[in-house]
C-alpha cells in the first residue's frame, strides 16, 4: 500500500507532492480484474482498460506493467516457509496479497487485517493513520507469545507503512517475524531487512521517484489512491501533472482514457 499515492519525501528535494519523471515506472495491473468484476471483460470499460494498459506499456524503455501472477510466482519461488500461526495483512491490499500467496503455498492459514493507511499531511510528506477505532499499538497488542509472525503488504516504496508496523512490534517478536510484499524499491527493502527478513517479488533498484516509481493502475481511474485529512480521496486523474510526469510521451491520451473509465466505474462522481 506504500505506493498508492507516491510523494516526494522531505529529503528528496522536490516540491511538495510533485512527481519527477522516473527512469523506470512499474504499473501494477489491478485494473483488469476490477473491470472484469464490475463491468465484464467485453464491456466498454473492459475495452478502455485494455487500451489504457497497452498505451502505458507502449513506452517499453521506461514502463513495465506487472501482473499479479508474476509477482506471486516470484515470491513463492523464494520459499518454502512453514505455515505461520498468524499473518498481518496491511490494509485490504495486504489481506488480498496474503490470500493470493496462501492459495499457492498454504503459508497463511490465519490472516488478520491491520486497519492502516497513509495520508498526505499537507506539508509534502505522509503520515500513517489507523482507519478504525484502534491505534496501531492496540491492533498489535497480545501478539508477543506467537512463535512466528508474517506481515504482508503489497508495495514497499519509501518503507513508511511496513517499517512503522515492524518498529511497533515487541523486539522479541520482531526477531521471529518475516515480511512479504509483491513489489518494492530495493533500497527501501534493504533498510527494512535490517529489522527482519523481507521477501519481495519484484525489487527495483534506484532512487525512489527519480529512478523508480510504482503505481497501481486502479489508482489512475478510481478516487482511492490519494488520501487527505478531512477531505474525500482523489485519484491520479485528479492530478494530471503527475500523469504528465509519469507518461510524458502520451500523457494526454492516458489522461483521456482515465477520465472515460472513471465516468463508467464511478458514474456518480465522474459524471
PEZIZI-V933289 format. One record per run of one state. SS is the DSSP state (hx for helix, st for strand, lp for the rest). FROM is the first residue (numbers start at 1). LEN is the number of residues. If there is no record, write none. Layout:
ss:SS from:FROM len:LEN
ss:SS from:FROM len:LEN
This chain:
ss:lp from:1 len:9
ss:hx from:10 len:3
ss:lp from:13 len:11
ss:st from:24 len:5
ss:lp from:29 len:2
ss:hx from:31 len:8
ss:lp from:39 len:5
ss:hx from:44 len:14
ss:lp from:58 len:5
ss:st from:63 len:4
ss:lp from:67 len:1
ss:hx from:68 len:10
ss:lp from:78 len:9
ss:st from:87 len:4
ss:hx from:91 len:15
ss:lp from:106 len:5
ss:st from:111 len:4
ss:lp from:115 len:1
ss:st from:116 len:5
ss:lp from:121 len:5
ss:st from:126 len:5
ss:lp from:131 len:5
ss:hx from:136 len:5
ss:lp from:141 len:8
ss:st from:149 len:8
ss:lp from:157 len:3
ss:hx from:160 len:9
ss:lp from:169 len:2
ss:hx from:171 len:4
ss:lp from:175 len:2
ss:st from:177 len:9
ss:hx from:186 len:7
ss:lp from:193 len:4
ss:st from:197 len:8
ss:lp from:205 len:3
ss:st from:208 len:1
ss:lp from:209 len:3
ss:st from:212 len:5
ss:hx from:217 len:5
ss:lp from:222 len:4
ss:st from:226 len:3
ss:lp from:229 len:2
ss:st from:231 len:4
ss:lp from:235 len:1
ss:hx from:236 len:3
ss:lp from:239 len:1
ss:hx from:240 len:7
ss:lp from:247 len:4
ss:hx from:251 len:15
ss:lp from:266 len:1
ss:hx from:267 len:4
ss:lp from:271 len:1
